[in-house]
Amino acid sequence: MIRMHRPSRVSLLTASVAVAAVLSLSAPVLGATGDEKLGAYLAGRIAGAASDMPNAAQYYEQVLAVDPNNGEILAAASAFMLSAGQLDKAVTLAQRVLATDPANANANLLNVIGAAKKGDYAAIAAAVQKMPQQGINRLIAPVLDAWAQVGQNKPDDALASLGKLDRKSTRLNSSHVALS
């Protein structure tokens, strides 16, 4: 005969808190529609945390089938698609993200990558101009724009773009050297 142990109050409390935490974190993203979406969402989160990007992308695609306009899900699905090597799907989703969140850094960069894949230098330049000029974009936007200008045979415009680089952002500062 197999003896079953009763779960302790602590283990029941811990399990309850864990389930409540997962559901509370999921609730703002998921809204109020169904177990299927919740299951796919949670499976996608777990697959992503386990670096299983193809499955994470597949699960997030299932969530999008139920909730196609959820910006947070669109952004996450786009990142998972890219990580899974599905660039075309990632770019399409990124463009949908940009429709509601034009400052989304990842979606902007994916938009540039999509234009680069097509060899459309004018579209690259246009996408770079829409990127918010803050954070890492202060460094990469002028470089990407210069590349796009060279692709359009506009060397003077390329040099002007490179002239926009923040000189401080292009140098290593001593604190970074000390940490290495």
C-alpha positions as CSV (number, residue, x, y, z in Angstrom):
1,M,0.0,0.0,0.0
2,I,1.3,3.4,-1.0
3,R,1.1,6.0,1.8
4,M,0.0,9.4,0.7
5,H,1.4,12.3,2.6
6,R,-0.9,15.2,3.3
7,P,0.5,18.5,2.0
8,S,1.6,20.9,4.6
9,R,-0.1,24.2,5.1
10,V,3.2,25.9,4.0
11,S,3.3,24.0,0.7
12,L,-0.4,24.7,0.0
13,L,0.1,28.4,0.8
14,T,3.2,28.5,-1.4
15,A,1.4,26.8,-4.3
16,S,-1.6,29.2,-3.9
17,V,0.7,32.3,-3.9
18,A,2.5,31.0,-7.0
19,V,-0.7,30.4,-8.9
20,A,-2.1,33.8,-7.8
21,A,1.1,35.5,-8.9
22,V,1.0,34.0,-12.3
23,L,-2.6,34.8,-12.8
24,S,-2.2,38.4,-11.5
25,L,0.8,39.0,-13.8
26,S,-1.2,37.5,-16.8
27,A,-4.5,39.3,-16.2
28,P,-3.5,42.7,-17.5
29,V,-2.1,41.2,-20.7
30,L,-4.8,38.7,-21.3
31,G,-8.1,40.5,-20.5
32,A,-11.0,38.2,-19.9
33,T,-11.2,35.7,-22.7
34,G,-10.9,32.0,-22.0
35,D,-8.8,29.2,-20.8
36,E,-7.4,28.4,-24.2
37,K,-5.7,31.8,-24.5
38,L,-4.5,31.6,-20.9
39,G,-3.0,28.1,-21.5
40,A,-1.2,29.2,-24.7
41,Y,0.0,32.4,-23.0
42,L,1.4,30.6,-20.0
43,A,2.9,27.9,-22.3
44,G,4.5,30.6,-24.4
45,R,6.0,32.3,-21.3
46,I,7.4,29.0,-20.1
47,A,8.8,28.2,-23.5
48,G,10.4,31.6,-23.7
49,A,11.9,31.4,-20.3
50,A,13.4,28.0,-21.3
51,S,14.8,29.6,-24.5
52,D,12.6,27.4,-26.6
53,M,11.9,30.1,-29.1
54,P,10.1,28.1,-31.8
55,N,7.5,26.9,-29.3
56,A,7.2,30.3,-27.6
57,A,6.5,31.8,-31.1
58,Q,4.0,29.2,-31.8
59,Y,2.1,29.6,-28.5
60,Y,2.1,33.4,-28.8
61,E,0.7,33.0,-32.4
62,Q,-2.1,31.0,-30.8
63,V,-2.8,33.8,-28.3
64,L,-2.8,36.4,-31.2
65,A,-5.5,34.3,-32.9
66,V,-7.7,35.0,-30.0
67,D,-6.5,38.5,-29.1
68,P,-5.0,40.0,-32.3
69,N,-4.8,43.6,-31.1
70,N,-3.1,43.1,-27.8
71,G,0.0,45.3,-28.0
72,E,2.0,43.5,-25.3
73,I,1.3,40.1,-26.9
74,L,2.2,41.5,-30.4
75,A,5.5,42.9,-29.1
76,A,6.4,39.6,-27.3
77,A,5.3,37.5,-30.3
78,S,7.4,39.6,-32.6
79,A,10.5,39.1,-30.5
80,F,9.9,35.3,-30.2
81,M,9.3,35.1,-34.0
82,L,12.6,36.9,-34.6
83,S,14.4,34.6,-32.1
84,A,12.9,31.6,-33.8
85,G,14.3,32.7,-37.2
86,Q,10.9,33.8,-38.6
87,L,12.0,37.2,-39.7
88,D,9.1,38.0,-42.1
89,K,6.5,37.2,-39.4
90,A,8.5,39.2,-36.8
91,V,8.6,42.2,-39.1
92,T,4.8,42.0,-39.9
93,L,4.0,41.9,-36.2
94,A,6.5,44.7,-35.5
95,Q,4.7,46.9,-38.0
96,R,1.4,46.2,-36.2
97,V,3.1,47.2,-32.9
98,L,4.2,50.5,-34.4
99,A,0.7,51.3,-35.4
100,T,-0.2,51.7,-31.7
101,D,3.2,52.3,-30.2
102,P,5.4,54.2,-32.6
103,A,8.2,54.6,-29.9
104,N,8.7,50.9,-29.5
105,A,12.4,50.5,-29.9
106,N,12.4,46.8,-30.9
107,A,9.6,47.2,-33.4
108,N,11.4,50.2,-35.0
109,L,14.6,48.2,-35.3
110,L,12.7,45.2,-36.8
111,N,11.1,47.6,-39.3
112,V,14.6,48.7,-40.4
113,I,15.7,45.1,-40.6
114,G,12.7,44.2,-42.8
115,A,13.5,47.1,-45.2
116,A,17.2,46.0,-45.3
117,K,16.2,42.5,-46.1
118,K,14.4,43.8,-49.2
119,G,17.3,46.0,-50.1
120,D,15.0,49.1,-49.9
121,Y,17.4,51.8,-48.8
122,A,14.8,54.6,-49.1
123,A,12.5,52.6,-46.7
124,I,15.5,52.0,-44.4
125,A,16.1,55.8,-44.2
126,A,12.4,56.5,-43.7
127,A,12.2,53.9,-40.9
128,V,15.3,55.3,-39.2
129,Q,13.8,58.8,-39.2
130,K,10.8,57.4,-37.3
131,M,13.0,55.8,-34.6
132,P,12.9,57.7,-31.3
133,Q,16.3,59.5,-30.9
134,Q,17.0,58.3,-27.4
135,G,19.0,55.5,-25.7
136,I,20.9,53.2,-28.0
137,N,19.2,54.7,-31.0
138,R,21.4,57.8,-30.6
139,L,24.3,55.6,-31.7
140,I,22.7,53.2,-34.1
141,A,20.2,55.5,-36.0
142,P,22.9,57.8,-37.5
143,V,24.9,54.7,-38.6
144,L,21.9,53.0,-40.1
145,D,20.9,56.2,-41.8
146,A,24.4,56.6,-43.2
147,W,24.3,53.1,-44.6
148,A,20.9,53.8,-46.2
149,Q,22.2,57.0,-47.7
150,V,25.2,55.1,-49.2
151,G,22.8,52.5,-50.6
152,Q,21.0,55.4,-52.4
153,N,24.3,56.7,-53.7
154,K,24.2,59.8,-51.5
155,P,27.6,60.0,-49.9
156,D,27.3,63.6,-48.7
157,D,24.0,62.7,-46.8
158,A,25.8,59.7,-45.4
159,L,28.6,61.9,-44.0
160,A,26.0,64.3,-42.6
161,S,24.2,61.4,-40.8
162,L,27.5,60.3,-39.3
163,G,28.1,63.8,-38.1
164,K,25.0,63.5,-35.9
165,L,26.7,60.9,-33.7
166,D,27.0,62.0,-30.1
167,R,30.8,62.0,-29.6
168,K,30.5,60.9,-26.0
169,S,28.5,57.8,-27.0
170,T,31.2,56.7,-29.3
171,R,34.0,56.6,-26.7
172,L,34.6,54.1,-23.9
173,N,34.6,55.8,-20.7
174,S,37.0,54.9,-17.9
175,S,34.3,53.3,-15.7
176,H,33.5,50.8,-18.4
177,V,37.2,50.0,-18.9
178,A,37.5,49.5,-15.1
179,L,34.6,47.0,-15.0
180,S,36.1,44.8,-17.8
